[in-house]
Amino acid sequence: MKKVIIIATILCALLAAGITVFSYYRYQNPFYYIKGSIAVENINFNKDKDCDGVSDPDDIVEGARKEIANKTRYKDGYFDGGYPPQSEGVCTDVIWRSLKNAGYNLKTLMDNDIAKNLKDYADRIDKPDPNIDFRRVKNQLVFLEKHAKSLTIEVIPYDKDNLSKWQRGDIVILKTPTTDHVAIISDKRRRDGVPYILHNASTYAMEENLLLKWYKKKYIIGHFRFPKN
């Protein structure tokens, strides 16, 4: 009997250790499954650009989810007219397609802004090219800094005040050691309140649990809500 208890104790300890390691790897928190869950307020937004009865942020998330449902394949390229085939795209294509679902033509908005204010993009553009400019992360960053509401880049699990600043439909931009990237904030959250992200990074468009990992690696350089007003 004593031997059985010892074995059971060892197995429980190993199970607890395994859960702790998994929690840290998956959620960057070894006590993720021990601590309770929190509910983060979803702010109600009244702006409805396309007048479809759905708020802009919800339309933006819906547009990003269409990319996932479409299984948009990650493939870069240069296209006459600027737009890639519907079945293909990169991270920036998720952004303009999501905004289009809310009634915004990001290509037109950015092309006009670049044409009128080329100096603002001087570090990124030598000569305007409407076929590609709106699909570059660095250019989207400049545009959003000018025309979107800039928000916190800090991500604090279980902090309702901080996490309420991360709302569905927001746009997050990051810079990694190898690339620039952009994604949409999802309406889905972890039990600690941290939202998932919707993006296209290497294979297909998908929803992933990456925001806190990006923050801890200090990749996040911008967090925006479009439009500014």
N, C-alpha and C positions, 0 to 999 in steps of 0.2 A: 504493500500500500504506500509506504514511504517513497519507494522508487517511482511509483506512478505519479505521486505528487511532484517529485523533483522534475520528472520528464515534462509534466504539464506546465510547471513553472518556467522551464527553459523554453518550451514552445511558445508560451505566452510572451515571454521576453523577446524572443526572436520575431514574433508577429508584430509586437509593439515597435521594435526597432525598424522592421521593414516598412511599417506604415509611416513612421517618422521620416525615414529616408525618402520614401515616395512623396510624402507631403512637401518636403523641402524641394525636391527635384521638380515636382509638378506645379506647386503653388508658391514656392519660395518662402514657405512657412512650415516648420516641423510640427506645429501644433494646429494645423489647419482643420483637421477633423475633430479636434478636441474642443476648440472654441466654438461658440454658437454662431448663428448666422445673423446678419443685420439687413434691414430694409432701407434702401437709399431712395430718397424722394425723386420721382420723375417729374421734372418741371413741365408744366403745361405751356406750350408755345402756341400763340395765336396766329403767327404768320403762315400764310398759305398761298404761296406765289402762283401756283397753277389753279387755284380755286377749285380743288377737287374734294374739299371737305376733310382733307388729311393735312396735318401740320407739316411744315418743311422738314423738321428733323425726322419725323416718321416716314415721310416720302423718301428722304435720303437713305435711311436704313433699308427701306423696301427696295430701293434701287440697287443697293449693295447686295442684298439677298438675291436679287434677280441674277447677279453675276455668279453667285454660288450655285443657284438652281441651273443656270446655263452651263455650268462647269467650264467657264471661260478659261481657256488654256493660256498659260504664261508664255508669251512670245513677243519679243521686241521687234521693231521694224520702222521703216520710214514710208509714209503713204501719201500719195497725191491727194490733196483735200484734207489731210490731217488725220482722218479717222481710220482705225484698223478694222478688219472684219469683226463682226459681232462675236464670233467664236474665239477671238484672240484678244490679248491685251496685257498690260503690265499694271503696276500699282497705281500709276496716275490715271489710267483708264477707268479704274473703279471710281475715282473721284468725279470725273466729269460725267460719267454715266449715272452715278448716284444723284448728282446735282441736277442733271437733266430730268430725272424722274420727279424732281420737285419743281421743275419749271424754269431752271436756270441753264443758259447756254454758256458754259465756262469758256469754251473756245472763243466765242465772239467777245465775251467780256475781257479775256486776257489779251486777245489780239488787239483790241481797241486800246487797252491800257498800255501795252507795249509800244504801239504806234505813237501814242500821245506822250508817253513818259519813258522813252528808251533809256534815259539816264538812270532811272531807278533800277534797271536790269543790266546796267553797264558791265558789271562783273561777271555776267552770265551770257550775255548776248552781244555779238559784234554786229550782226546784221539780222533784222527780224526775219523769221521763217515761219509763217502761219501753219505750215505742214507739220511742225514738230514742237514749237515753243510751248504750247499749252500742255504738252505731255511730259515736260521735264519737271522733276521734283523741285529743283532750285527756283524755277520760275513760278511754280505754284506757291512756294514759300513766300516769295516777294509779293505776289498778288494778295495772298491771304493776310500778310502783315499790314497791307494797306486797306483792305476792304472787308476784313472779318474781325470779329471780336477776339482779342488775344486773351488766353486763359492760363491757369496754372499748368506747369509741367510736372508738378509733384504728385506722386501717387502714394497715398497712405491707407493701407488696409484697415478696415473697421472704423475709420474716421469719417463719419457721416458728412461733416461740413466740407472736408476736402473732396470726398467722392461725389457729392452732389454737384460739384463743379465739372465733373466728367459726365456729360449727358449724351444720350443717343443722337447720332447724326453729327457729332463733333468730328473734327479732322485732326489727326495727330501726325506730325512729321518728325522723322528721326534721321540721324546720321550715324552709321556704323563705321567700323574701321575700313570696310570694303565698299559701301554703297550708301546712297540716299534712299529713303523709303517714305511712303505715305499710306495712311489707312483711315478707315471710318470707325468711330466708336459705336459698338453694338448696343442694343437694348437689353442684351443678356448680361447678367452679372454673376460673379462667383459668390459664395456664401459670405465672404468677407467684404462684399460690396464693390470689388474691383471689376470694371466692365471688360468684356471680351472685345476683340477688334475684328473687323471685316476687311479683308485685303487680298491681294494677289502677289505672291512673293517669288514663287519658283516653279510651281507645277500647275495648280488651278486656283481659282478664287475660293477662299474658304474663311470660316470663322474660327478664331484661335484665341487661346489664353496666353497672351504675350505682353500685355501692357506693363505689368509690374516688373517682369523680367527686363523689358526695355528700360524702364526707369532705373532699376538697380544697376544696370550697365551704363547708365548715363548717356543713352542714345537719343532720348527725346529732346528735340530742340524747338518744337513749336506745338501748340494746342490751340485750335481755333474753332469758332462758331460762325458759320456763314449764313446770311449776310451779317454785317456789323450791327445794323439797326433793325 
